[in-house]
Amino acid sequence: MLERIKFGKIVVVVILTVLIWVWADLALDVTLPERPAAIIVDDSANPKLWISFNQASSADVKITLSGPHSAITEEGRRLKEGARLEFTFDAAQEKMDTPGNFTLTVLPFLQKDKEIKQLGLSIKSCEPNTVPVTVVELVKKSLEIKCFDREQNPVKTKVIDPTRVDMFVPKDWDGSKLVARVVLSDSERAQAKSLSIEKTPYVELAPGELRRAQTPVKISLPAEAEVLQEYNITSATVGFVFSPVLQGKYKVDLLNPADMSMVSIKATAAAKNAYEQEPFKLLLYILDGDEKNTGEQTKKAIYNFPDEFVRSGEIILKNERPVEARFKLVLLSAEPAPAK
């Protein structure tokens, strides 16, 4: 009987000791030194909105955690192994799901996180205090699908099925921006010459910020698909195309000929050779009404690429930004007579 009493006392002492240590651990909060974290936009909630932090899908923050010693120790070990705390930003939940500019106060947002609470931790402070939130309305538009290699050179295709895809993009996009891109690796290009492959097109809302289509497309390449190479066409000539009303009455005084003396293109060898045979590499159209401006004018030049190579995608402008001609129109009858 005595042994049983002693054993019972020992058990009670052990239990009390454990409880004391547990209570002490819970009662004494410790602080984890500042750690990096990230706020990640949940862009799956509403495909008609582009929500970003300065045109990025995430914002880097630094946080200071506090909590019981055991919880802090475990979290510190996990973070040392390379894990990073991430917090999902739901614009609708934060009442920021309408087009416009907003400011997210970071600390209250982070302190609401359920996972942090489940870990028994709290966030004492953070840096920065606020993060700007931009919400842009997107509209559905039909985009042409184009293929590129890893270096962003256009790749000539045999079949793209379908040739267009509906995607949500900013409503002010038009012209050259309405393109859904597909990037093919070297191995994918080799495979697509014999069998069609499936790839998902995407648009780039901002540098590095991609939005992908919901379904893939099938792509096959010609057996000898030729990657476009870069060429500089020097000593480029400019041709002036006048309307019938202005023809013979005015001449063009080109003010920036140096800007138009070289054309940088991406093309197949055949397309480059054909372009070099064109007598005028650039064209400037002088239209009715241009004569009313007696001062300096600016107008985008037209690149006189051979039509058949444009249709086949074998020649494009390298930087996709047409040069602007600066010029004045000079009335021929107003020119001073040559000195005798």
Backbone torsions as a table, in degrees:
resi	resn	phi	psi	omega
1	MET	NA	-40.9	179.4
2	LEU	-61.8	-40.9	179.8
3	GLU	-64.0	-37.1	179.7
4	ARG	-66.1	-41.2	178.9
5	ILE	-62.4	-44.6	179.3
6	LYS	-62.6	-41.3	179.5
7	PHE	-64.4	-40.6	178.5
8	GLY	-63.0	-40.5	178.0
9	LYS	-62.8	-41.3	-179.8
10	ILE	-62.2	-43.5	179.6
11	VAL	-61.0	-44.3	-179.9
12	VAL	-61.5	-43.9	179.7
13	VAL	-61.1	-44.7	-179.8
14	VAL	-61.1	-46.1	-179.5
15	ILE	-62.1	-44.5	178.8
16	LEU	-61.8	-39.5	179.3
17	THR	-62.8	-45.9	179.5
18	VAL	-61.2	-44.4	-179.9
19	LEU	-62.3	-39.3	178.5
20	ILE	-62.5	-44.7	179.2
21	TRP	-64.7	-41.2	178.6
22	VAL	-63.7	-44.7	179.0
23	TRP	-61.5	-41.8	-179.9
24	ALA	-63.7	-38.9	179.7
25	ASP	-65.8	-40.8	-178.9
26	LEU	-73.5	-33.1	-175.8
27	ALA	-78.5	-26.2	-174.9
28	LEU	-104.0	102.0	176.7
29	ASP	-79.4	141.1	174.0
30	VAL	-121.7	162.1	-175.5
31	THR	-113.9	135.0	176.0
32	LEU	-91.0	131.0	179.2
33	PRO	-53.9	157.7	-175.4
34	GLU	-50.0	133.3	-178.1
35	ARG	-129.6	148.8	177.0
36	PRO	-75.3	148.2	176.0
37	ALA	-148.4	177.7	-178.7
38	ALA	-144.5	143.8	171.9
39	ILE	-103.0	122.0	-174.2
40	ILE	-109.8	128.9	178.3
41	VAL	-73.1	132.4	172.5
42	ASP	-87.5	94.8	-176.1
43	ASP	-89.9	5.5	179.6
44	SER	-88.3	-13.5	-174.3
45	ALA	-68.0	-43.2	-177.2
46	ASN	-141.2	103.0	-177.7
47	PRO	-67.5	-11.4	-178.9
48	LYS	-87.8	3.4	179.9
49	LEU	-126.8	142.4	170.9
50	TRP	-111.1	108.5	-177.4
51	ILE	-106.2	128.9	-175.1
52	SER	-148.3	161.1	170.0
53	PHE	-107.2	102.4	-175.7
54	ASN	52.0	47.3	178.5
55	GLN	64.5	21.7	175.6
56	ALA	-120.5	152.3	-177.6
57	SER	-85.8	-1.1	177.8
58	SER	-147.3	158.1	177.2
59	ALA	-128.4	129.2	178.4
60	ASP	-82.3	134.2	177.5
61	VAL	-135.2	164.6	173.6
62	LYS	-120.4	135.1	-175.8
63	ILE	-129.3	153.7	173.7
64	THR	-116.3	119.3	-177.4
65	LEU	-98.9	148.5	172.4
66	SER	-138.0	157.9	-179.8
67	GLY	164.8	-175.0	178.7
68	PRO	-57.8	151.5	-175.7
69	HIS	-55.8	-43.9	-176.9
70	SER	-65.8	-41.7	-179.7
71	ALA	-67.3	-40.7	179.3
72	ILE	-65.8	-41.4	179.3
73	THR	-60.8	-45.3	-179.6
74	GLU	-64.6	-43.1	-179.6
75	GLU	-68.4	-38.3	177.2
76	GLY	-62.2	-40.9	177.3
77	ARG	-63.5	-41.6	-178.7
78	ARG	-64.9	-41.4	-179.5
79	LEU	-69.6	-32.0	177.4
80	LYS	-66.3	-26.6	-179.8
81	GLU	-79.8	3.8	175.2
82	GLY	107.0	-6.1	178.1
83	ALA	-69.8	153.0	179.4
84	ARG	-133.3	134.5	177.3
85	LEU	-68.9	131.5	179.2
86	GLU	-126.9	138.0	-178.5
87	PHE	-121.0	127.0	-177.7
88	THR	-84.7	129.5	179.8
89	PHE	-100.1	114.1	176.5
90	ASP	-103.7	107.8	-174.1
91	ALA	-62.5	-37.3	-179.4
92	ALA	-65.2	-42.2	-179.7
93	GLN	-64.1	-32.0	179.7
94	GLU	-91.0	6.7	179.6
95	LYS	58.5	43.8	177.3
96	MET	-129.4	40.0	-174.7
97	ASP	-109.0	30.6	172.3
98	THR	-122.4	149.4	-178.1
99	PRO	-55.6	134.8	178.9
100	GLY	149.4	-172.8	179.4
101	ASN	-111.6	135.2	-177.6
102	PHE	-133.5	168.7	175.4
103	THR	-125.8	122.5	177.8
104	LEU	-94.1	120.1	173.3
105	THR	-80.6	115.2	-163.7
106	VAL	-71.2	-47.9	-171.6
107	LEU	-60.2	-51.4	178.5
108	PRO	-59.8	-36.2	178.4
109	PHE	-62.5	-45.5	-178.8
110	LEU	-68.0	-37.0	-176.0
111	GLN	-68.4	-15.8	177.9
112	LYS	-82.5	-8.3	-172.9
113	ASP	-62.3	125.3	-176.4
114	LYS	-68.8	-36.4	-178.3
115	GLU	-63.8	-41.2	178.3
116	ILE	-61.7	-42.6	179.6
117	LYS	-65.1	-39.2	179.5
118	GLN	-64.7	-29.0	177.9
119	LEU	-79.0	-5.9	-178.9
120	GLY	78.3	21.0	-177.4
121	LEU	-110.6	164.6	174.1
122	SER	-138.9	155.9	179.9
123	ILE	-102.3	117.7	-176.3
124	LYS	-83.7	-40.1	-176.5
125	SER	-154.3	166.2	178.7
126	CYS	-152.7	164.2	178.1
127	GLU	-145.0	125.2	3.7
128	PRO	-79.4	173.6	-179.3
129	ASN	-79.2	-32.5	-179.2
130	THR	-134.9	158.0	177.3
131	VAL	-135.3	131.0	178.3
132	PRO	-74.8	138.2	179.1
133	VAL	-119.8	127.9	177.7
134	THR	-116.0	131.0	179.2
135	VAL	-119.0	119.8	-178.3
136	VAL	-115.6	133.4	177.4
137	GLU	-75.4	134.6	177.2
138	LEU	-110.9	149.2	177.1
139	VAL	-126.5	153.2	-179.6
140	LYS	-79.9	126.7	177.9
141	LYS	-135.4	154.4	178.1
142	SER	-87.0	121.1	-175.8
143	LEU	-112.3	138.8	171.8
144	GLU	-73.0	140.7	-180.0
145	ILE	-97.8	129.3	177.8
146	LYS	-129.6	148.3	-178.2
147	CYS	-106.2	145.3	179.9
148	PHE	-140.1	158.6	173.1
149	ASP	-91.2	-174.9	-175.7
150	ARG	-63.2	-25.7	-180.0
151	GLU	-91.5	10.5	179.2
152	GLN	67.5	23.2	170.9
153	ASN	-82.4	137.1	178.3
154	PRO	-61.4	142.4	178.4
155	VAL	-114.2	126.1	178.3
156	LYS	-70.1	131.6	-177.3
157	THR	-112.0	156.9	174.0
158	LYS	-95.2	-47.4	179.6
159	VAL	-140.8	133.9	166.3
160	ILE	-126.3	118.5	-175.2
161	ASP	-128.9	111.6	-1.5
162	PRO	-78.9	168.8	-178.1
163	THR	-83.5	-16.6	-179.3
164	ARG	-134.1	159.4	179.9
165	VAL	-142.5	141.9	175.8
166	ASP	-86.6	127.0	178.7
167	MET	-142.2	157.2	176.5
168	PHE	-87.6	123.5	-179.4
169	VAL	-137.8	164.6	176.0
170	PRO	-55.7	138.7	-172.5
171	LYS	-67.3	-17.3	178.5
172	ASP	-88.0	1.9	177.3
173	TRP	-72.9	137.6	173.0
174	ASP	-156.8	178.4	175.8
175	GLY	58.8	-129.1	-173.2
176	SER	-66.5	-17.2	-179.8
177	LYS	-76.0	-21.0	-175.8
178	LEU	-82.2	62.6	-179.8
179	VAL	-133.1	130.4	171.8
180	ALA	-97.7	126.6	-172.1
181	ARG	-97.9	146.3	171.0
182	VAL	-128.6	125.4	-180.0
183	VAL	-105.9	126.6	-178.0
184	LEU	-110.3	132.2	174.2
185	SER	-76.2	171.4	179.0
186	ASP	-59.8	-41.7	-178.9
187	SER	-68.6	-36.5	178.2
188	GLU	-67.7	-37.5	177.7
189	ARG	-65.3	-40.3	179.0
190	ALA	-64.1	-41.9	-179.7
191	GLN	-67.1	-39.5	-175.8
192	ALA	-69.4	-11.1	176.5
193	LYS	-76.8	-19.2	-179.5
194	SER	-117.3	-35.1	179.6
195	LEU	-133.8	145.1	177.8
196	SER	-70.1	147.2	178.1
197	ILE	-122.0	161.8	178.8
198	GLU	-108.7	131.3	177.1
199	LYS	-140.3	150.2	-179.8
200	THR	-98.6	119.9	178.6
201	PRO	-67.9	159.9	178.1
202	TYR	-146.1	162.0	168.9
203	VAL	-119.5	153.8	179.2
204	GLU	-109.2	102.6	-178.0
205	LEU	-67.6	-34.3	176.6
206	ALA	-153.8	163.5	-178.9
207	PRO	-51.1	118.1	179.3
208	GLY	83.6	-5.0	-178.6
209	GLU	-104.8	99.6	-173.7
210	LEU	-101.4	144.3	171.5
211	ARG	-125.8	120.9	-172.8
212	ARG	-97.6	151.5	175.9
213	ALA	-68.6	162.8	-177.3
214	GLN	-78.8	-25.6	-177.0
215	THR	-130.6	148.8	177.6
216	PRO	-77.7	168.0	174.5
217	VAL	-121.8	158.7	177.9
218	LYS	-96.5	134.1	-175.7
219	ILE	-130.9	134.6	170.2
220	SER	-134.7	149.2	-177.1
221	LEU	-114.0	154.9	172.4
222	PRO	-60.1	155.3	-177.8
223	ALA	-56.0	-34.0	-179.3
224	GLU	-123.6	54.5	178.7
225	ALA	-61.0	131.1	-175.4
226	GLU	-105.8	126.2	178.5
227	VAL	-76.0	137.7	180.0
228	LEU	-69.4	136.9	177.8
229	GLN	-106.0	159.8	179.8
230	GLU	-89.8	136.2	178.1
231	TYR	-138.3	148.9	171.6
232	ASN	-112.0	118.1	178.0
233	ILE	-94.2	109.9	-176.5
234	THR	-93.3	165.7	-179.6
235	SER	53.4	43.2	179.9
236	ALA	-67.2	140.7	179.7
237	THR	-103.1	148.2	-178.8
238	VAL	-113.2	128.8	175.7
239	GLY	-106.0	142.0	-178.4
240	PHE	-108.3	123.0	-178.0
241	VAL	-108.3	110.9	-178.1
242	PHE	-95.8	149.0	170.8
243	SER	-68.9	157.6	179.7
244	PRO	-57.6	-31.1	-178.7
245	VAL	-69.5	-36.7	-175.1
246	LEU	-94.8	-14.5	-176.0
247	GLN	-61.4	130.4	179.0
248	GLY	83.8	-7.6	-178.6
249	LYS	-103.4	-25.6	-176.7
250	TYR	-131.2	157.2	168.0
251	LYS	-126.6	160.7	-177.4
252	VAL	-100.0	125.8	171.9
253	ASP	-99.6	98.9	-177.0
254	LEU	-78.1	123.4	-173.1
255	LEU	-93.7	-17.2	-179.7
256	ASN	-130.3	59.6	-178.4
257	PRO	-62.7	-29.1	-179.0
258	ALA	-65.1	-34.6	180.0
259	ASP	-66.6	-19.5	-173.9
260	MET	-112.6	10.2	-175.8
261	SER	-84.5	-11.8	178.7
262	MET	-137.5	138.4	179.2
263	VAL	-121.0	123.8	178.3
264	SER	-99.3	124.1	-175.3
265	ILE	-129.5	165.3	166.2
266	LYS	-119.0	124.3	-172.7
267	ALA	-159.0	163.4	167.0
268	THR	-75.4	164.1	-179.8
269	ALA	-60.8	-40.0	-179.1
270	ALA	-65.3	-41.8	179.9
271	ALA	-66.9	-39.8	178.3
272	LYS	-62.5	-43.7	179.4
273	ASN	-64.3	-40.0	179.4
274	ALA	-65.7	-39.9	179.6
275	TYR	-65.4	-37.1	179.3
276	GLU	-64.4	-23.0	-179.8
277	GLN	-81.3	-13.9	179.2
278	GLU	-67.4	132.2	-178.7
279	PRO	-65.5	-33.2	177.4
280	PHE	-120.2	120.8	-178.5
281	LYS	-80.2	-27.6	177.6
282	LEU	-130.7	150.9	178.6
283	LEU	-124.9	139.9	175.9
284	LEU	-122.0	117.0	-176.8
285	TYR	-89.3	124.7	176.6
286	ILE	-105.0	112.2	-171.5
287	LEU	-107.9	161.9	176.8
288	ASP	-56.4	131.6	-178.1
289	GLY	104.9	-24.3	178.7
290	ASP	-64.2	-26.9	-176.7
291	GLU	-71.0	-15.9	-179.5
292	LYS	-71.5	-22.1	176.8
293	ASN	-90.0	107.2	-177.5
294	THR	-87.6	-6.1	179.6
295	GLY	-98.1	-159.4	180.0
296	GLU	-73.2	139.6	178.8
297	GLN	-125.2	157.4	173.5
298	THR	-127.3	143.3	-179.9
299	LYS	-157.5	141.4	178.5
300	LYS	-69.4	134.5	176.9
301	ALA	-78.5	152.3	176.8
302	ILE	-102.0	127.2	-179.9
303	TYR	-84.8	124.4	-172.1
304	ASN	-85.0	56.5	180.0
305	PHE	-71.4	142.3	176.8
306	PRO	-58.8	129.4	-172.7
307	ASP	-57.0	-43.7	-174.9
308	GLU	-63.7	-30.9	179.5
309	PHE	-82.6	-26.4	173.6
310	VAL	-67.3	-44.4	-179.4
311	ARG	-62.6	-35.2	-178.5
312	SER	-87.1	-0.4	178.3
313	GLY	73.3	24.8	-175.7
314	GLU	-96.5	0.7	177.0
315	ILE	-151.6	129.9	177.0
316	ILE	-143.9	162.7	173.9
317	LEU	-73.7	137.0	-174.0
318	LYS	-61.5	-50.1	-174.6
319	ASN	-98.8	1.8	176.4
320	GLU	59.7	19.7	177.9
321	ARG	-124.0	101.1	-179.8
322	PRO	-59.7	142.1	178.5
323	VAL	-71.7	147.3	177.4
324	GLU	-100.6	127.1	177.1
325	ALA	-83.8	135.5	172.0
326	ARG	-106.0	126.3	-173.2
327	PHE	-155.1	166.3	170.5
328	LYS	-127.6	147.3	173.6
329	LEU	-95.2	129.0	-177.9
330	VAL	-113.3	123.2	177.7
331	LEU	-70.3	123.8	-173.4
332	LEU	-62.8	-39.0	-178.5
333	SER	-69.2	-17.2	-178.6
334	ALA	-91.0	-1.7	-178.6
335	GLU	-70.5	139.8	177.5
336	PRO	-65.0	143.7	179.0
337	ALA	-69.3	144.2	179.1
338	PRO	-62.1	144.0	-179.0
339	ALA	-66.9	139.6	179.3
340	LYS	-90.1	NA	NA
